[in-house]
């Protein structure tokens, strides 16, 4: 874990091109209408939403750690919140994200819950569906719509937080300046 607050770049993705290709593939598959295409698209959208929620949580944890480590000079800092590691499924991810305040939080988390319910409707009742693909299609349309909405909100959230992060690094904190002046 990097302890240098100035070296940390929040919300970087290791494989952006690959992620974008998967999103485009899911969009293409969702328009084909076959059961196989619907399932392929649903799996990709599920992984996308889980990835975005996990990525957001990991970055929030790292930012809080760095801010507390930097501001308190490594004497006292918040290294981990709640659990060891990051949860892998949407329910626990949503619960951990609830511990943080961030722009559009309520709508973002509401969409996560709705997506999880739509995913469950498709995957957990898959064998209850008849051979009519249109019933699967209805679940996928909802999943696709919610995944696209979550992606758009994620981009807004990270843009705002990244801007704020950059401002924190460039603007001296008034409390810190006061502490330094009082020590003289």
Residue, then its C-alpha position, 0 to 999 in steps of 0.5 A: x500500500x502506498x503511503x505517499x499521498x502525492x503519488x496516489x492516483x485515485x480511480x485508475x483502472x489497469x485494463x480500461x480497453x479490455x473493460x470497454x470492449x466487454x461493455x460493448x460486447x454486452x451491449x451487442x449481445x443484448x440486442x441479439x435476443x437469443x438465450x445465449x446472448x442474453x445470458x452472456x450479456x447478463x454475466x458481463x453486466x453483473x461483473x461490471x456492476x460488481x467491479x465498479x462497486x468494488x473499485x469505488x470501495x477500494x479507492x475510498x478505503x485507500x483515500x481515507x487511509x492516505x488522508x489520515x496517515x498524511x494528516x496525522x503523520x503516520x502516528x494515527x490512521x485508519x488502515x482498514x474499515x469494517x472487514x478484511x479485504x473487499x467483499x465480492x458480492x453486491x449486498x456486502x459491497x453496498x453495505x460497506x459503501x453505506x459507511x462513506x458519504x459521497x455524491x449521489x450516494x443514495x441513488x447509486x446504492x438504490x441502483x445497486x440494490x435494484x440491479x441485484x434484484x434484477x440479476x437475482x430474478x434472471x439467474x435464480x429463476x432461470x429454470x423456472x422460465x419457459x422456453x420463451x426467450x422474451x421473458x429472459x429479455x425483460x430481465x436483461x433489459x432491466x439489468x442493462x438499463x441499471x448497469x448503464x445507469x450505475x456506470x454513468x453515476x460511477x463516472x460522475x462520482x469519481x470525477x467529483x471525488x478526483x477533483x476534490x482529491x486534487x484540490x486537497x493536495x494542492x491547497x494547504x489545509x488551514x488547520x495544518x498551517x495553524x498548527x505549524x505557526x503555533x509551534x514556532 
